Amino acid sequence: MMMNIQKDSYLDKGDFFELYSCWVGEEAEKRDGELTLQINNFDIDQIEIPEKTLARFEK
């Protein structure tokens, strides 16, 4: 028997996670940018996250 399980079924609408890209020791420095992406609406191959940028992934 095959089950059809959504890959994001463990997330509720409005759930999110954040990723901050920086070098070790730079965590407290001013951010250069922020971006927000909808978790099911982007092409991972097209994303570039520069240094000191906070990326928020939302469902």
All heavy atoms as TSV, in Angstrom:
chain	resi	resn	atom	element	x	y	z
A	1	MET	N	N	0.842	-1.173	0.000
A	1	MET	CA	C	0.000	0.000	0.000
A	1	MET	C	C	0.891	1.242	0.000
A	1	MET	O	O	1.808	1.360	0.799
A	1	MET	CB	C	-0.879	-0.025	1.256
A	1	MET	CG	C	-1.738	1.211	1.375
A	1	MET	SD	S	-3.000	1.087	2.650
A	1	MET	CE	C	-2.085	1.599	4.073
A	2	MET	N	N	0.638	2.166	-0.919
A	2	MET	CA	C	1.382	3.426	-0.974
A	2	MET	C	C	0.593	4.529	-0.292
A	2	MET	O	O	-0.611	4.607	-0.418
A	2	MET	CB	C	1.628	3.846	-2.423
A	2	MET	CG	C	2.914	3.329	-2.985
A	2	MET	SD	S	3.151	3.955	-4.653
A	2	MET	CE	C	3.956	5.485	-4.310
A	3	MET	N	N	1.299	5.356	0.442
A	3	MET	CA	C	0.666	6.489	1.094
A	3	MET	C	C	1.150	7.769	0.441
A	3	MET	O	O	2.324	7.895	0.123
A	3	MET	CB	C	1.013	6.497	2.587
A	3	MET	CG	C	0.431	5.333	3.337
A	3	MET	SD	S	0.936	5.260	5.069
A	3	MET	CE	C	0.557	6.870	5.654
A	4	ASN	N	N	0.254	8.685	0.229
A	4	ASN	CA	C	0.611	9.980	-0.332
A	4	ASN	C	C	0.808	10.956	0.827
A	4	ASN	O	O	-0.141	11.429	1.416
A	4	ASN	CB	C	-0.491	10.470	-1.268
A	4	ASN	CG	C	-0.115	11.765	-1.949
A	4	ASN	OD1	O	1.022	12.199	-1.880
A	4	ASN	ND2	N	-1.076	12.370	-2.615
A	5	ILE	N	N	2.045	11.226	1.167
A	5	ILE	CA	C	2.367	12.106	2.290
A	5	ILE	C	C	2.970	13.386	1.742
A	5	ILE	O	O	3.941	13.353	0.988
A	5	ILE	CB	C	3.350	11.435	3.267
A	5	ILE	CG1	C	2.730	10.160	3.828
A	5	ILE	CG2	C	3.739	12.386	4.374
A	5	ILE	CD1	C	3.667	9.350	4.688
A	6	GLN	N	N	2.382	14.522	2.102
A	6	GLN	CA	C	2.952	15.805	1.703
A	6	GLN	C	C	4.275	16.003	2.417
A	6	GLN	O	O	4.388	15.756	3.612
A	6	GLN	CB	C	2.014	16.949	2.094
A	6	GLN	CG	C	1.229	17.486	0.968
A	6	GLN	CD	C	0.479	18.736	1.398
A	6	GLN	OE1	O	0.172	18.960	2.557
A	6	GLN	NE2	N	0.176	19.558	0.427
A	7	LYS	N	N	5.283	16.474	1.704
A	7	LYS	CA	C	6.596	16.638	2.306
A	7	LYS	C	C	6.643	17.713	3.381
A	7	LYS	O	O	7.546	17.747	4.172
A	7	LYS	CB	C	7.646	16.908	1.241
A	7	LYS	CG	C	7.377	18.118	0.395
A	7	LYS	CD	C	8.368	18.207	-0.731
A	7	LYS	CE	C	7.877	19.217	-1.741
A	7	LYS	NZ	N	8.673	19.256	-2.914
A	8	ASP	N	N	5.659	18.594	3.425
A	8	ASP	CA	C	5.651	19.632	4.447
A	8	ASP	C	C	4.455	19.497	5.380
A	8	ASP	O	O	4.042	20.451	6.010
A	8	ASP	CB	C	5.699	21.022	3.817
A	8	ASP	CG	C	4.440	21.335	3.020
A	8	ASP	OD1	O	3.601	20.435	2.841
A	8	ASP	OD2	O	4.293	22.483	2.582
A	9	SER	N	N	3.906	18.308	5.482
A	9	SER	CA	C	2.702	18.100	6.296
A	9	SER	C	C	2.961	18.344	7.785
A	9	SER	O	O	2.030	18.556	8.544
A	9	SER	CB	C	2.145	16.698	6.080
A	9	SER	OG	O	3.093	15.734	6.485
A	10	TYR	N	N	4.199	18.314	8.203
A	10	TYR	CA	C	4.529	18.559	9.608
A	10	TYR	C	C	4.544	20.047	9.948
A	10	TYR	O	O	4.665	20.420	11.106
A	10	TYR	CB	C	5.883	17.945	9.967
A	10	TYR	CG	C	7.010	18.426	9.086
A	10	TYR	CD1	C	7.738	19.553	9.423
A	10	TYR	CD2	C	7.324	17.763	7.905
A	10	TYR	CE1	C	8.747	20.015	8.612
A	10	TYR	CE2	C	8.331	18.226	7.091
A	10	TYR	CZ	C	9.042	19.339	7.444
A	10	TYR	OH	O	10.040	19.786	6.635
A	11	LEU	N	N	4.397	20.895	8.940
A	11	LEU	CA	C	4.373	22.340	9.166
A	11	LEU	C	C	2.952	22.869	9.086
A	11	LEU	O	O	2.182	22.474	8.228
A	11	LEU	CB	C	5.209	23.060	8.106
A	11	LEU	CG	C	6.694	22.753	8.083
A	11	LEU	CD1	C	7.337	23.408	6.869
A	11	LEU	CD2	C	7.353	23.261	9.350
A	12	ASP	N	N	2.625	23.774	9.982
A	12	ASP	CA	C	1.334	24.454	9.935
A	12	ASP	C	C	1.494	25.770	9.198
A	12	ASP	O	O	2.592	26.355	9.176
A	12	ASP	CB	C	0.827	24.741	11.360
A	12	ASP	CG	C	0.490	23.469	12.115
A	12	ASP	OD1	O	0.024	22.503	11.474
A	12	ASP	OD2	O	0.699	23.439	13.344
A	13	LYS	N	N	0.408	26.248	8.604
A	13	LYS	CA	C	0.446	27.543	7.929
A	13	LYS	C	C	0.929	28.601	8.930
A	13	LYS	O	O	0.478	28.642	10.059
A	13	LYS	CB	C	-0.925	27.911	7.400
A	13	LYS	CG	C	-0.921	29.194	6.584
A	13	LYS	CD	C	-2.160	29.296	5.725
A	13	LYS	CE	C	-2.173	30.576	4.928
A	13	LYS	NZ	N	-1.116	30.672	3.950
A	14	GLY	N	N	1.862	29.411	8.517
A	14	GLY	CA	C	2.432	30.428	9.394
A	14	GLY	C	C	3.729	30.001	10.065
A	14	GLY	O	O	4.462	30.829	10.591
A	15	ASP	N	N	4.032	28.696	10.064
A	15	ASP	CA	C	5.307	28.222	10.621
A	15	ASP	C	C	6.460	28.731	9.752
A	15	ASP	O	O	6.307	28.947	8.554
A	15	ASP	CB	C	5.363	26.699	10.662
A	15	ASP	CG	C	4.560	26.094	11.788
A	15	ASP	OD1	O	4.055	26.854	12.638
A	15	ASP	OD2	O	4.426	24.862	11.814
A	16	PHE	N	N	7.622	28.900	10.352
A	16	PHE	CA	C	8.779	29.387	9.608
A	16	PHE	C	C	10.067	28.950	10.298
A	16	PHE	O	O	10.065	28.507	11.435
A	16	PHE	CB	C	8.751	30.920	9.507
A	16	PHE	CG	C	8.924	31.620	10.824
A	16	PHE	CD1	C	10.190	31.987	11.267
A	16	PHE	CD2	C	7.834	31.892	11.633
A	16	PHE	CE1	C	10.361	32.618	12.484
A	16	PHE	CE2	C	7.986	32.537	12.849
A	16	PHE	CZ	C	9.252	32.898	13.274
A	17	PHE	N	N	11.160	29.067	9.569
A	17	PHE	CA	C	12.489	28.961	10.174
A	17	PHE	C	C	13.352	30.038	9.556
A	17	PHE	O	O	13.064	30.550	8.479
A	17	PHE	CB	C	13.098	27.559	10.027
A	17	PHE	CG	C	13.543	27.193	8.639
A	17	PHE	CD1	C	14.841	27.449	8.231
A	17	PHE	CD2	C	12.666	26.580	7.752
A	17	PHE	CE1	C	15.264	27.102	6.957
A	17	PHE	CE2	C	13.082	26.235	6.483
A	17	PHE	CZ	C	14.371	26.494	6.074
A	18	GLU	N	N	14.402	30.415	10.267
A	18	GLU	CA	C	15.291	31.468	9.790
A	18	GLU	C	C	16.712	30.940	9.676
A	18	GLU	O	O	17.139	30.106	10.466
A	18	GLU	CB	C	15.252	32.662	10.736
A	18	GLU	CG	C	13.904	33.349	10.764
A	18	GLU	CD	C	13.823	34.496	11.749
A	18	GLU	OE1	O	14.512	34.452	12.789
A	18	GLU	OE2	O	13.064	35.431	11.468
A	19	LEU	N	N	17.407	31.437	8.686
A	19	LEU	CA	C	18.798	31.078	8.431
A	19	LEU	C	C	19.582	32.375	8.278
A	19	LEU	O	O	19.229	33.225	7.464
A	19	LEU	CB	C	18.885	30.248	7.142
A	19	LEU	CG	C	20.275	29.923	6.634
A	19	LEU	CD1	C	20.956	28.934	7.574
A	19	LEU	CD2	C	20.206	29.352	5.235
A	20	TYR	N	N	20.625	32.535	9.089
A	20	TYR	CA	C	21.465	33.730	8.992
A	20	TYR	C	C	22.845	33.305	8.514
A	20	TYR	O	O	23.489	32.447	9.118
A	20	TYR	CB	C	21.560	34.438	10.344
A	20	TYR	CG	C	22.383	35.692	10.296
A	20	TYR	CD1	C	21.983	36.770	9.517
A	20	TYR	CD2	C	23.555	35.808	11.014
A	20	TYR	CE1	C	22.734	37.936	9.453
A	20	TYR	CE2	C	24.311	36.967	10.962
A	20	TYR	CZ	C	23.897	38.019	10.182
A	20	TYR	OH	O	24.638	39.175	10.121
A	21	SER	N	N	23.289	33.883	7.411
A	21	SER	CA	C	24.589	33.511	6.855
A	21	SER	C	C	25.638	34.558	7.222
A	21	SER	O	O	25.472	35.745	6.950
A	21	SER	CB	C	24.494	33.386	5.326
A	21	SER	OG	O	24.150	34.619	4.751
A	22	CYS	N	N	26.686	34.095	7.902
A	22	CYS	CA	C	27.794	34.990	8.258
A	22	CYS	C	C	28.992	34.123	8.649
A	22	CYS	O	O	28.874	32.919	8.825
A	22	CYS	CB	C	27.405	35.918	9.402
A	22	CYS	SG	S	27.158	35.079	10.980
A	23	TRP	N	N	30.123	34.761	8.790
A	23	TRP	CA	C	31.322	34.082	9.240
A	23	TRP	C	C	31.327	34.021	10.763
A	23	TRP	O	O	30.740	34.863	11.427
A	23	TRP	CB	C	32.576	34.803	8.737
A	23	TRP	CG	C	32.717	34.715	7.247
A	23	TRP	CD1	C	32.351	35.656	6.336
A	23	TRP	CD2	C	33.233	33.618	6.516
A	23	TRP	NE1	N	32.600	35.219	5.071
A	23	TRP	CE2	C	33.147	33.963	5.140
A	23	TRP	CE3	C	33.743	32.379	6.846
A	23	TRP	CZ2	C	33.571	33.108	4.128
A	23	TRP	CZ3	C	34.171	31.527	5.833
A	23	TRP	CH2	C	34.079	31.898	4.499
A	24	VAL	N	N	32.007	33.041	11.312
A	24	VAL	CA	C	32.113	32.900	12.761
A	24	VAL	C	C	32.693	34.191	13.334
A	24	VAL	O	O	33.676	34.733	12.820
A	24	VAL	CB	C	33.020	31.703	13.130
A	24	VAL	CG1	C	33.268	31.648	14.624
A	24	VAL	CG2	C	32.401	30.395	12.642
A	25	GLY	N	N	32.043	34.711	14.366
A	25	GLY	CA	C	32.485	35.943	14.995
A	25	GLY	C	C	31.743	37.177	14.502
A	25	GLY	O	O	31.834	38.240	15.101
A	26	GLU	N	N	30.999	37.046	13.398
A	26	GLU	CA	C	30.267	38.181	12.841
A	26	GLU	C	C	28.789	38.182	13.222
A	26	GLU	O	O	28.031	39.037	12.763
A	26	GLU	CB	C	30.362	38.183	11.313
A	26	GLU	CG	C	31.746	38.401	10.783
A	26	GLU	CD	C	31.792	38.408	9.263
A	26	GLU	OE1	O	30.838	37.944	8.615
A	26	GLU	OE2	O	32.802	38.882	8.728
A	27	GLU	N	N	28.383	37.256	14.078
A	27	GLU	CA	C	26.965	37.097	14.413
A	27	GLU	C	C	26.328	38.367	14.978
A	27	GLU	O	O	25.152	38.626	14.747
A	27	GLU	CB	C	26.770	35.949	15.417
A	27	GLU	CG	C	27.206	34.602	14.917
A	27	GLU	CD	C	28.680	34.289	15.179
A	27	GLU	OE1	O	29.416	35.164	15.665
A	27	GLU	OE2	O	29.087	33.161	14.889
A	28	ALA	N	N	27.086	39.159	15.712
A	28	ALA	CA	C	26.533	40.349	16.368
A	28	ALA	C	C	26.615	41.602	15.489
A	28	ALA	O	O	26.068	42.635	15.850
A	28	ALA	CB	C	27.255	40.597	17.690
A	29	GLU	N	N	27.265	41.503	14.343
A	29	GLU	CA	C	27.397	42.670	13.462
A	29	GLU	C	C	26.080	42.974	12.756
A	29	GLU	O	O	25.199	42.129	12.658
A	29	GLU	CB	C	28.505	42.425	12.431
A	29	GLU	CG	C	29.883	42.323	13.055
A	29	GLU	CD	C	30.984	42.097	12.033
A	29	GLU	OE1	O	30.743	42.303	10.822
A	29	GLU	OE2	O	32.084	41.707	12.454
A	30	LYS	N	N	25.959	44.203	12.246
A	30	LYS	CA	C	24.754	44.649	11.551
A	30	LYS	C	C	24.485	43.776	10.319
A	30	LYS	O	O	25.401	43.428	9.585
A	30	LYS	CB	C	24.923	46.101	11.115
A	30	LYS	CG	C	23.717	46.693	10.434
A	30	LYS	CD	C	23.970	48.169	10.093
A	30	LYS	CE	C	22.777	48.772	9.406
A	30	LYS	NZ	N	22.689	48.438	8.002
A	31	ARG	N	N	23.214	43.432	10.119
A	31	ARG	CA	C	22.820	42.668	8.930
A	31	ARG	C	C	22.896	43.549	7.687
A	31	ARG	O	O	22.580	44.722	7.729
A	31	ARG	CB	C	21.373	42.188	9.059
A	31	ARG	CG	C	21.155	41.196	10.138
A	31	ARG	CD	C	19.694	40.806	10.142
A	31	ARG	NE	N	19.414	40.018	11.329
A	31	ARG	CZ	C	18.236	39.933	11.908
A	31	ARG	NH1	N	17.208	40.586	11.408
A	31	ARG	NH2	N	18.072	39.203	12.971
A	32	ASP	N	N	23.267	42.931	6.581
A	32	ASP	CA	C	23.287	43.646	5.306
A	32	ASP	C	C	21.955	43.512	4.573
A	32	ASP	O	O	21.665	44.287	3.669
A	32	ASP	CB	C	24.406	43.128	4.402
A	32	ASP	CG	C	25.782	43.551	4.894
A	32	ASP	OD1	O	25.862	44.482	5.724
A	32	ASP	OD2	O	26.776	42.951	4.447
A	33	GLY	N	N	21.154	42.509	4.942
A	33	GLY	CA	C	19.891	42.326	4.239
A	33	GLY	C	C	19.026	41.256	4.859
A	33	GLY	O	O	19.446	40.520	5.756
A	34	GLU	N	N	17.787	41.193	4.380
A	34	GLU	CA	C	16.825	40.178	4.793
A	34	GLU	C	C	16.026	39.757	3.575
A	34	GLU	O	O	15.810	40.553	2.664
A	34	GLU	CB	C	15.849	40.729	5.840
A	34	GLU	CG	C	16.488	41.062	7.151
A	34	GLU	CD	C	15.468	41.519	8.195
A	34	GLU	OE1	O	14.257	41.335	7.992
A	34	GLU	OE2	O	15.905	42.060	9.216
A	35	LEU	N	N	15.586	38.511	3.562
A	35	LEU	CA	C	14.683	38.064	2.523
A	35	LEU	C	C	13.723	37.042	3.108
A	35	LEU	O	O	14.039	36.351	4.068
A	35	LEU	CB	C	15.434	37.515	1.306
A	35	LEU	CG	C	16.325	36.292	1.473
A	35	LEU	CD1	C	15.589	35.070	0.961
A	35	LEU	CD2	C	17.574	36.483	0.655
A	36	THR	N	N	12.517	36.988	2.542
A	36	THR	CA	C	11.495	36.046	2.985
A	36	THR	C	C	11.048	35.233	1.781
A	36	THR	O	O	10.747	35.797	0.723
A	36	THR	CB	C	10.284	36.794	3.587
A	36	THR	OG1	O	10.733	37.569	4.700
A	36	THR	CG2	C	9.223	35.817	4.059
A	37	LEU	N	N	11.028	33.920	1.954
A	37	LEU	CA	C	10.617	33.013	0.880
A	37	LEU	C	C	9.490	32.116	1.361
A	37	LEU	O	O	9.505	31.656	2.508
A	37	LEU	CB	C	11.803	32.137	0.452
A	37	LEU	CG	C	13.028	32.886	-0.059
A	37	LEU	CD1	C	14.231	31.964	-0.084
A	37	LEU	CD2	C	12.755	33.437	-1.440
A	38	GLN	N	N	8.525	31.861	0.499
A	38	GLN	CA	C	7.468	30.908	0.802
A	38	GLN	C	C	8.035	29.517	0.528
A	38	GLN	O	O	8.573	29.258	-0.544
A	38	GLN	CB	C	6.227	31.176	-0.061
A	38	GLN	CG	C	5.597	32.531	0.207
A	38	GLN	CD	C	5.182	32.693	1.661
A	38	GLN	OE1	O	4.542	31.823	2.238
A	38	GLN	NE2	N	5.559	33.802	2.264
A	39	ILE	N	N	7.888	28.619	1.481
A	39	ILE	CA	C	8.584	27.330	1.437
A	39	ILE	C	C	8.247	26.481	0.207
A	39	ILE	O	O	9.072	25.716	-0.248
A	39	ILE	CB	C	8.366	26.556	2.755
A	39	ILE	CG1	C	9.499	25.585	2.959
A	39	ILE	CG2	C	7.008	25.888	2.785
A	39	ILE	CD1	C	9.663	25.126	4.361
A	40	ASN	N	N	7.064	26.627	-0.359
A	40	ASN	CA	C	6.709	25.839	-1.546
A	40	ASN	C	C	6.688	26.660	-2.818
A	40	ASN	O	O	6.107	26.253	-3.812
A	40	ASN	CB	C	5.330	25.184	-1.346
A	40	ASN	CG	C	5.393	24.056	-0.353
A	40	ASN	OD1	O	6.363	23.326	-0.305
A	40	ASN	ND2	N	4.365	23.921	0.451
A	41	ASN	N	N	7.320	27.827	-2.804
A	41	ASN	CA	C	7.198	28.711	-3.949
A	41	ASN	C	C	8.536	29.342	-4.331
A	41	ASN	O	O	8.623	30.550	-4.503
A	41	ASN	CB	C	6.158	29.803	-3.648
A	41	ASN	CG	C	5.736	30.544	-4.875
A	41	ASN	OD1	O	5.834	30.047	-5.978
A	41	ASN	ND2	N	5.276	31.770	-4.687
A	42	PHE	N	N	9.579	28.535	-4.431
A	42	PHE	CA	C	10.860	29.060	-4.889
A	42	PHE	C	C	11.675	27.943	-5.510
A	42	PHE	O	O	11.453	26.770	-5.244
A	42	PHE	CB	C	11.646	29.740	-3.766
A	42	PHE	CG	C	12.081	28.820	-2.655
A	42	PHE	CD1	C	13.280	28.137	-2.734
A	42	PHE	CD2	C	11.296	28.651	-1.535
A	42	PHE	CE1	C	13.685	27.288	-1.716
A	42	PHE	CE2	C	11.688	27.813	-0.509
A	42	PHE	CZ	C	12.887	27.133	-0.606
A	43	ASP	N	N	12.601	28.321	-6.360
A	43	ASP	CA	C	13.508	27.377	-7.010
A	43	ASP	C	C	14.845	27.455	-6.274
A	43	ASP	O	O	15.545	28.462	-6.358
A	43	ASP	CB	C	13.663	27.750	-8.480
A	43	ASP	CG	C	14.600	26.815	-9.231
A	43	ASP	OD1	O	15.234	25.934	-8.608
A	43	ASP	OD2	O	14.698	26.977	-10.459
A	44	ILE	N	N	15.180	26.405	-5.553
A	44	ILE	CA	C	16.388	26.394	-4.725
A	44	ILE	C	C	17.643	26.689	-5.546
A	44	ILE	O	O	18.598	27.281	-5.043
A	44	ILE	CB	C	16.527	25.058	-3.959
A	44	ILE	CG1	C	17.601	25.138	-2.883
A	44	ILE	CG2	C	16.813	23.913	-4.918
A	44	ILE	CD1	C	17.276	26.021	-1.738
A	45	ASP	N	N	17.629	26.333	-6.825
A	45	ASP	CA	C	18.793	26.578	-7.677
A	45	ASP	C	C	18.942	28.052	-8.045
A	45	ASP	O	O	19.988	28.466	-8.537
A	45	ASP	CB	C	18.707	25.743	-8.951
A	45	ASP	CG	C	18.807	24.254	-8.651
A	45	ASP	OD1	O	19.564	23.891	-7.729
A	45	ASP	OD2	O	18.129	23.470	-9.334
A	46	GLN	N	N	17.917	28.864	-7.813
A	46	GLN	CA	C	17.949	30.282	-8.162
A	46	GLN	C	C	18.222	31.185	-6.960
A	46	GLN	O	O	18.301	32.397	-7.097
A	46	GLN	CB	C	16.626	30.696	-8.808
A	46	GLN	CG	C	16.327	29.957	-10.088
A	46	GLN	CD	C	17.364	30.196	-11.164
A	46	GLN	OE1	O	17.770	31.328	-11.396
A	46	GLN	NE2	N	17.817	29.146	-11.804
A	47	ILE	N	N	18.363	30.601	-5.775
A	47	ILE	CA	C	18.535	31.399	-4.569
A	47	ILE	C	C	20.012	31.661	-4.288
A	47	ILE	O	O	20.829	30.753	-4.325
A	47	ILE	CB	C	17.912	30.693	-3.343
A	47	ILE	CG1	C	16.411	30.606	-3.535
A	47	ILE	CG2	C	18.247	31.424	-2.054
A	47	ILE	CD1	C	15.723	29.857	-2.441
A	48	GLU	N	N	20.315	32.907	-4.006
A	48	GLU	CA	C	21.642	33.292	-3.539
A	48	GLU	C	C	21.447	34.060	-2.241
A	48	GLU	O	O	20.695	35.023	-2.207
A	48	GLU	CB	C	22.352	34.169	-4.573
A	48	GLU	CG	C	22.729	33.424	-5.816
A	48	GLU	CD	C	23.520	34.289	-6.789
A	48	GLU	OE1	O	24.210	35.233	-6.340
A	48	GLU	OE2	O	23.439	34.021	-7.979
A	49	ILE	N	N	22.096	33.610	-1.183
A	49	ILE	CA	C	22.002	34.290	0.103
A	49	ILE	C	C	23.379	34.862	0.420
A	49	ILE	O	O	24.288	34.138	0.795
A	49	ILE	CB	C	21.537	33.319	1.216
A	49	ILE	CG1	C	20.202	32.683	0.839
A	49	ILE	CG2	C	21.437	34.059	2.544
A	49	ILE	CD1	C	19.733	31.602	1.799
A	50	PRO	N	N	23.525	36.170	0.246
A	50	PRO	CA	C	24.820	36.799	0.523
A	50	PRO	C	C	25.180	36.745	2.013
A	50	PRO	O	O	24.319	36.485	2.854
A	50	PRO	CB	C	24.616	38.257	0.084
A	50	PRO	CG	C	23.342	38.289	-0.673
A	50	PRO	CD	C	22.542	37.117	-0.228
A	51	GLU	N	N	26.421	37.033	2.326
A	51	GLU	CA	C	26.858	37.110	3.725
A	51	GLU	C	C	26.029	38.140	4.475
A	51	GLU	O	O	25.575	39.134	3.896
A	51	GLU	CB	C	28.327	37.524	3.798
A	51	GLU	CG	C	29.283	36.499	3.251
A	51	GLU	CD	C	30.705	37.009	3.306
A	51	GLU	OE1	O	31.044	37.837	4.173
A	51	GLU	OE2	O	31.497	36.585	2.443
A	52	LYS	N	N	25.858	37.920	5.761
A	52	LYS	CA	C	25.156	38.818	6.680
A	52	LYS	C	C	23.719	39.091	6.229
A	52	LYS	O	O	23.222	40.199	6.315
A	52	LYS	CB	C	25.918	40.118	6.868
A	52	LYS	CG	C	27.291	39.926	7.503
A	52	LYS	CD	C	27.945	41.256	7.736
A	52	LYS	CE	C	29.353	41.068	8.261
A	52	LYS	NZ	N	30.034	42.350	8.413
A	53	THR	N	N	23.065	38.041	5.709
A	53	THR	CA	C	21.674	38.160	5.269
A	53	THR	C	C	20.831	37.158	6.039
A	53	THR	O	O	21.185	35.979	6.146
A	53	THR	CB	C	21.559	37.875	3.760
A	53	THR	OG1	O	22.329	38.845	3.053
A	53	THR	CG2	C	20.128	37.926	3.289
A	54	LEU	N	N	19.711	37.635	6.567
A	54	LEU	CA	C	18.756	36.772	7.252
A	54	LEU	C	C	17.719	36.293	6.252
A	54	LEU	O	O	17.052	37.100	5.605
A	54	LEU	CB	C	18.051	37.528	8.384
A	54	LEU	CG	C	16.988	36.726	9.140
A	54	LEU	CD1	C	17.653	35.630	9.962
A	54	LEU	CD2	C	16.155	37.636	10.014
A	55	ALA	N	N	17.628	34.978	6.069
A	55	ALA	CA	C	16.626	34.396	5.183
A	55	ALA	C	C	15.546	33.735	6.043
A	55	ALA	O	O	15.857	32.931	6.918
A	55	ALA	CB	C	17.275	33.365	4.268
A	56	ARG	N	N	14.304	34.102	5.792
A	56	ARG	CA	C	13.166	33.533	6.523
A	56	ARG	C	C	12.348	32.704	5.545
A	56	ARG	O	O	11.931	33.207	4.496
A	56	ARG	CB	C	12.316	34.646	7.120
A	56	ARG	CG	C	11.121	34.148	7.889
A	56	ARG	CD	C	10.364	35.320	8.479
A	56	ARG	NE	N	9.113	34.912	9.057
A	56	ARG	CZ	C	8.738	35.179	10.293
A	56	ARG	NH1	N	9.515	35.882	11.085
A	56	ARG	NH2	N	7.582	34.773	10.740
A	57	PHE	N	N	12.147	31.429	5.867
A	57	PHE	CA	C	11.370	30.508	5.049
A	57	PHE	C	C	10.041	30.279	5.741
A	57	PHE	O	O	10.001	29.785	6.861
A	57	PHE	CB	C	12.122	29.186	4.881
A	57	PHE	CG	C	13.437	29.339	4.151
A	57	PHE	CD1	C	14.579	29.730	4.833
A	57	PHE	CD2	C	13.515	29.099	2.796
A	57	PHE	CE1	C	15.789	29.872	4.169
A	57	PHE	CE2	C	14.716	29.235	2.124
A	57	PHE	CZ	C	15.849	29.624	2.810
A	58	GLU	N	N	8.937	30.660	5.075
A	58	GLU	CA	C	7.606	30.572	5.668
A	58	GLU	C	C	6.730	29.583	4.909
A	58	GLU	O	O	6.865	29.431	3.705
A	58	GLU	CB	C	6.902	31.932	5.622
A	58	GLU	CG	C	7.579	33.022	6.380
A	58	GLU	CD	C	6.859	34.350	6.264
A	58	GLU	OE1	O	6.023	34.510	5.342
A	58	GLU	OE2	O	7.122	35.239	7.083
A	59	LYS	N	N	5.805	28.966	5.652
A	59	LYS	CA	C	4.801	28.130	4.992
A	59	LYS	C	C	3.556	28.949	4.803
A	59	LYS	O	O	3.137	29.699	5.601
A	59	LYS	CB	C	4.460	26.898	5.811
A	59	LYS	CG	C	3.377	26.064	5.106
A	59	LYS	CD	C	3.197	24.737	5.720
A	59	LYS	CE	C	2.119	23.999	4.920
A	59	LYS	NZ	N	1.783	22.762	5.497
